[in-house]
Each structure stands twice: as structure tokens, then as C-alpha cells.
Amino acid sequence: MLADLELDDAAAPMQVLDVRPVRFECPCSRERAAGSLALLGRAELASMIIEDGKAEVVCNFCRERYDFTETDLETIRRDVTPPGSLPS
């Protein structure tokens, strides 16, 4: 329990405002993984389609794996904004 902890004098002015249970929660999703792939750009995605025909994204936090087929990669590539078309 937090109240049972002994803290040195430097922590004396601290006041516990709330106590909550610790829980593991990862914000990853297939959509976020697809967004990460989109950041690679059209040329790199085209290369992945030609060379492997698929992609795998693994979340570094929770280790969830997201698999993308050739069709998925082509959809992501098509939706990527071409360089030079962004507003300045």
C-alpha cells in the first residue's frame, strides 16, 4: 500500500491526490499500423509489393502483429499523398 512506503524528507511536501490500479493498455490498432506503412511513401510501398507482396507490422509495445496483403499495401499506396502535392 502506498501509505506504507517510507519516503525521505524531500518527499514530505508531496500529497497523494488519487490512487488507481495499474493496468496495461496499448493504443495500437490495424489502422495505426497502416498509417505507419503509409509513412514509408509510395516508392517504398511499391517496392514492398513487388518484392514481398505482403508486410508485417509488429507493435513494439504490446507485440501485436498486423499482417497486410498485397491488396492492402496497394490500397495504402494509392491513398498516400504524392510528394509535392501537400499545401505549403
N, C-alpha and C positions, 0 to 999 in steps of 0.2 A: 504494500500500500504506500502511496506517495507520502502520507503523513509520517510513516515510519522511517523515512530517509533522513539521515543526518547531513545537513549541509553546513559548510563553513560560514564564517562571519560575512563573507562577500555576498552570500545569497540571502542574508537576513531580510533585506528590504523587498524581496520577491513575495508576491501573493498569488496563490493558486486561484485562478478565476473559474476554471472549468476542468473537469476530469472526464475523458472519453476513452472508450476502449480502442485499442489499436487494431486496425484492420488493413488488409492488403486489397488494394483496388487499382487496377491498371486501366488507363483510358484508351488503350489501343482498340482498333477495330479494322475491319477489312477496308473501309473507306479511307482511313488514315494510312493504311499500308499502300493503297492505290495512290494516294496523294504523294507518298514518298517516292514511288516509282515515277510519277509524273515529273518530279523534280529532276530526274535524270535527263530529261529532254527528249525530243523527237528522234534524234540521230541514235542515241544510246538505246532507246526502246526498240527502234528498227533493227539494230544490231542484235539485241536480245531475241527478237522474234526470229530472225534469220538463223542465228547460231544455235539457240536452245529451244525456241518455240514455247518457252514457259519461264516462269520466275517464281521464286520463293522468298517471302519476306518473313523474318523472324523477329519478334519484339525482343529487344534487349532487356526489358524489364521483367516481363512475365513468361517469356519464351513461347508465346502463342505463335503458331505458324500459319501463314496465309499463302495459299498456292494460287497462282494466276496462270491461266491457259494462254495459248497464242491469241485466241479471240479476245480475252480480257486485255492483254497487252496492246492489241491493235486498237481497242476502244479507248484505252488510256492515251495512247499515242495520238489518236485522232483528236482527242479533246485538249491536248496540250496546245497552248497558245504559241504560235510560231514566233521565233525571235524577231525583234524589230516591230512587232505589232502592239506592244504594250504602250499605254499612254505615258507621255513624259511629264 
